[in-house]
């Protein structure tokens, strides 16, 4: 009778296991599942039902791949193919969804069931690894967030340029948290509108407006109320304004300096239910740091404007001593900036050159008026005094922290490309590029304006002289660029 019963179930993987390994089913500390070679579930133990919250009738006879999450299907299908070939597999982890739709992390191993050399099914053993994985993921996310906050805090504290500041914030948000879209909007001077100042992705052609009225949309609401707002389904969100049709979830947090809201950080994802309280918390912390950095940047800009006004006042005081040179510094500065733009100098170099244009003759404050306005030729001794003005200018400005690099330009303005200049006889590219640029601009303006000792010469004559001095007094490349600029102006 026993032989007949076994022969009847010779291709039944469940009967085969129970006949040979019945003791396995007495231990419920792990999930046990048996499937046939078509992938249908033939047996599950109570552990599986408790873990997934399904009823037995919902699972038995169904394809086991229906339980596997889409992200894990490739790895599970690969394991199933190996088992069908009679090969074993090493333990691996995959994810499934329980009856409520919650994701479960499962660690499993499986073996083929072989009878008379033929694979008749597979048996798998698994444990619920969700609590462990959730804890590890949570701790990993916390470490990432803390590292991010430390890094961005340090970066923001040392960044003054607002454009660079915004790009750093958005770069970190995208790279660290994977937000598909992130933007920074600031309240404009009218206090009535938000304007987009930085965005990780350009707006689509059909939605180019970059101004949002306070109270309008999610970002406008946050700007007006100073309260954070999140939506995990923008398609059902009345406040949502469509900027990107792919967006399905959005969070906006206020940028607040003290009690004053100055703008909004907005992030978007392309899937529903993308955000939780932790996202809101981390974004709020980032916004707090960003708001301080933005205000510092604004204060710095205001300080720089005041600083520039002071410089202009100094130059006016200097030029008041000699009406022939009135406006000279401003013209030299404009020429120099145009030349520098063609050389593609970086922002720092451009700023230094801008100051140097204004201040290149500031040392003449230390030269007697009678020498500066003298009509007769200078004596050798008088010329030596005049030659001291770059060093006098350096002495006036060297202790001003913001002008340390500018001082090098001012000190070297009268150095010559061939090494025969003063005060140090520097040659070629040992002379700062800013000083080489100022030298050409200064010489051209000096020749084309009236001076006490001579009348202005024609621009064509000045250009001819500058060309002749290329490689001697002046950097040939600077001369070439400047001549091209003047030609374009004359057309």
PyMOL commands that set and color helices and strands:
alter all, ss='L'
color gray80, all
select helices_A, chain A and resi 2-8+13-26+46-52+56-59+64-67+73-84+130-157+162-177+217-225+234-236+277-319+323-325+328-342+347-359+362-366+369-372+380-386+389-397+401-412+428-430+433-447+459-468+476-490
alter helices_A, ss='H'
color red, helices_A
select strands_A, chain A and resi 31-35+41-44+92-97+103-115+118-128+181-187+193-199+211-213+229-231+249-257+260-269
alter strands_A, ss='S'
color yellow, strands_A
deselect
rebuild
show_as cartoon
